[in-house]
Structures are given as structure tokens and as C-alpha cells.
Amino acid sequence: MKNKSIARVCDELLLHIQCDFVGYAFQDRIGPNIRWLVAAGNRNDKYKRITVRYGKGIAGRVISTDRPMMIADFPNNILGKALEYPIMLAENLLHSYAVPIHLNGIAKGVLLVGERKNKRIFEEEQQKSVQKAAIKIEELMNTHLDEDRW
């Protein structure tokens, strides 16, 4: 039920800022692994099999730093190797913007928007839209704290 609500938020964001991809990842309750759980605009289901560790990839870095992260012109100008960014590779994303999602005040998830073709820097207004969507997801998560998996 909750993932359907989160998927609806992702679908709305995809249409609102007219990007190619929106994804939601969350850290496992136990352990450092982070998994992509919901996607909109995805070309395949590879995202469901992607797991990154805390501090690695976009999701791991956004959670560990508790700060938004922008990637422009992937794989140029990135920290580390392209293989450390599996969501970018799986969805053929060139540009992305990701923000942390908090549970009880602690960064535990990520909301990412991405673009495949156009040279695009996500402008301030679009970044605000991503932040607002992340807050909606946080509210959904807080109403479903008793579920086994976020």
C-alpha cells in the first residue's frame, strides 16, 4: 500500500518537472545496504536488483552526507568510477539530482530525478519540487512506521 502511494508521488514528480526518470531508494532496517524500491519512467526492472552500500553510489552518498547531490554529464566529473553509480548505468542517465529522505530526523532514503538525453541542469525551481516530493514521501513513511519494509 505504501509503495503504491510513493509510486504515485514519483509519477506526479516525473510529469511535473518533465524528466525521464524518478527513483526512490531506502536503506534496509538492519545493515548498510540501500535498495531502489520504486521507479517511474524506468526502461527496465534492473533498478529492483540494485543494492549499494552506505556511502557508495548516489544513494549511499546522499544518505551518508545528508545532502542533495547533482550529477551533470555522467560519467564525466564524478567521484570514483562509473560502476559505482549503478542506477545511472541501468537507466542510461546522463544528469541527475538526488535528495535525502528522512525517517525520524535521520537520512534513510533518497529521491532521485534523472535525464537521459538533454543536457540539463536541474534548476532551483525543479530542485524545490524534488524537495517537496521528498517531504510527501517522508509523511507517507511516518504514517506507515509499522510496516516491515519501507
TAFENMO-V998216 format. One record per residue. PSI is psi in whole degrees, -180 to 180 (NA if undefined). D_FIRST is the distance of its C-alpha to the first C-alpha in Angstrom with 1 decimal. Layout:
# TAFENMO-V998216
psi=PSI d_first=D_FIRST
psi=PSI d_first=D_FIRST
This chain:
# TAFENMO-V998216
psi=-48 d_first=0.0
psi=-43 d_first=3.8
psi=-32 d_first=5.6
psi=-40 d_first=5.3
psi=-40 d_first=6.5
psi=-39 d_first=8.9
psi=-38 d_first=9.9
psi=-42 d_first=10.9
psi=-43 d_first=12.9
psi=-43 d_first=14.5
psi=-44 d_first=15.4
psi=-42 d_first=17.0
psi=-42 d_first=18.9
psi=-46 d_first=20.2
psi=-40 d_first=21.7
psi=-47 d_first=22.9
psi=2 d_first=25.0
psi=54 d_first=25.6
psi=180 d_first=25.2
psi=-26 d_first=24.6
psi=141 d_first=21.7
psi=130 d_first=18.9
psi=150 d_first=17.2
psi=125 d_first=15.2
psi=152 d_first=16.5
psi=146 d_first=16.1
psi=139 d_first=18.7
psi=150 d_first=18.2
psi=-40 d_first=18.5
psi=126 d_first=21.9
psi=173 d_first=24.2
psi=0 d_first=24.8
psi=143 d_first=22.7
psi=132 d_first=20.4
psi=145 d_first=18.1
psi=120 d_first=16.8
psi=-30 d_first=13.0
psi=142 d_first=12.4
psi=151 d_first=15.2
psi=139 d_first=16.5
psi=9 d_first=20.0
psi=148 d_first=20.3
psi=-17 d_first=23.2
psi=-176 d_first=22.1
psi=16 d_first=19.6
psi=-32 d_first=22.0
psi=-31 d_first=19.7
psi=-22 d_first=17.5
psi=0 d_first=20.8
psi=127 d_first=22.0
psi=130 d_first=22.4
psi=159 d_first=24.7
psi=158 d_first=26.3
psi=127 d_first=26.5
psi=-6 d_first=29.1
psi=150 d_first=29.0
psi=-177 d_first=27.9
psi=-51 d_first=26.3
psi=-48 d_first=23.2
psi=-36 d_first=25.4
psi=-40 d_first=28.0
psi=-42 d_first=25.8
psi=-46 d_first=24.3
psi=-33 d_first=27.8
psi=-17 d_first=29.6
psi=40 d_first=26.9
psi=151 d_first=28.2
psi=158 d_first=27.3
psi=132 d_first=28.8
psi=135 d_first=30.3
psi=127 d_first=31.6
psi=132 d_first=34.1
psi=50 d_first=35.8
psi=139 d_first=34.1
psi=16 d_first=35.7
psi=149 d_first=38.6
psi=41 d_first=38.8
psi=158 d_first=36.1
psi=129 d_first=36.4
psi=-159 d_first=36.7
psi=156 d_first=36.4
psi=-34 d_first=34.2
psi=-18 d_first=32.8
psi=1 d_first=31.2
psi=64 d_first=28.9
psi=-31 d_first=27.0
psi=-35 d_first=24.3
psi=-42 d_first=27.3
psi=-45 d_first=29.0
psi=-35 d_first=26.1
psi=8 d_first=25.4
psi=43 d_first=29.0
psi=138 d_first=28.5
psi=-30 d_first=31.7
psi=141 d_first=30.4
psi=161 d_first=27.4
psi=129 d_first=26.4
psi=143 d_first=23.9
psi=152 d_first=23.1
psi=152 d_first=21.9
psi=131 d_first=18.7
psi=143 d_first=19.5
psi=120 d_first=18.0
psi=38 d_first=20.6
psi=2 d_first=23.0
psi=134 d_first=23.1
psi=119 d_first=22.2
psi=-11 d_first=19.5
psi=178 d_first=17.9
psi=139 d_first=19.2
psi=124 d_first=18.5
psi=137 d_first=21.0
psi=147 d_first=22.5
psi=161 d_first=25.2
psi=137 d_first=28.0
psi=-39 d_first=29.6
psi=-60 d_first=32.9
psi=141 d_first=34.1
psi=111 d_first=35.8
psi=127 d_first=33.5
psi=129 d_first=33.3
psi=114 d_first=30.3
psi=167 d_first=32.1
psi=-41 d_first=31.6
psi=-40 d_first=29.9
psi=-38 d_first=27.3
psi=-40 d_first=26.9
psi=-38 d_first=26.3
psi=-39 d_first=23.5
psi=-43 d_first=21.9
psi=-43 d_first=22.4
psi=-40 d_first=20.8
psi=-39 d_first=17.6
psi=-40 d_first=17.6
psi=-39 d_first=18.0
psi=-42 d_first=15.0
psi=-41 d_first=12.9
psi=-43 d_first=14.9
psi=-41 d_first=14.1
psi=-43 d_first=10.3
psi=-40 d_first=11.0
psi=-25 d_first=13.5
psi=-10 d_first=11.4
psi=38 d_first=9.3
psi=-24 d_first=12.5
psi=-8 d_first=12.4
psi=149 d_first=9.9
psi=-38 d_first=12.2
psi=136 d_first=11.3
psi=NA d_first=10.6
